[in-house]
Amino acid sequence: MTPSERLAHDGHLIDILWARTLRRVTRTPEGCWRFNGAVTSGGYGCVGSGIRSQTITTHRLAVLHRDGFIPAGMTVDHQCHDTQTCKRGVRCEHRRCCNPAHLKVMTMAANNRRKVWMPPPAPPLTADELAALEAEKVALLALLFGESAA
């Protein structure tokens, strides 16, 4: 039995752990609740479950607090995950989000399908590419305001 399954039977412990979690949360402008405590090797926020030194991820705890349970075989997906700002893998800031409104219970297959459609982040621009973009911006502004681009 996983810590999530054990915790689902103890609403009082869930409330205690959730209160502990909220003390370490920073709310971002995007609405995420970023957990600033311990993280797993995968980059997910985690707290001690109080059960034999096991931990539980904060996003799963948020769903347990909200729904009371997570059905067997289901996973919790971060709906706030944004491919424009994602750093991928353990560096992904969305993995620390524990805002219940941003979390959805779904099958692992659905979660994996959702990942498939996320394009990899674009590589950083080189200095030459940045200079070309800046020159293009200056030229467009000159056209817009009727001035020379010199």
Buried (B, 14 or more C-beta within 10 A) or exposed (E): EBBBEBBBEBEEBBEEBBEBBBEBBEEBEBEBBBBEBEBEEEBBBBBEBBBEEBBBBBBBBBBBBEBEBBEEEBBBBBBBBBEEEBEEEEEBBBBBBBBBEBBBBBEEEBBEEBEEEEEEEEEEEEEEEEEEEEEEEEEEEEEEEEEEEE
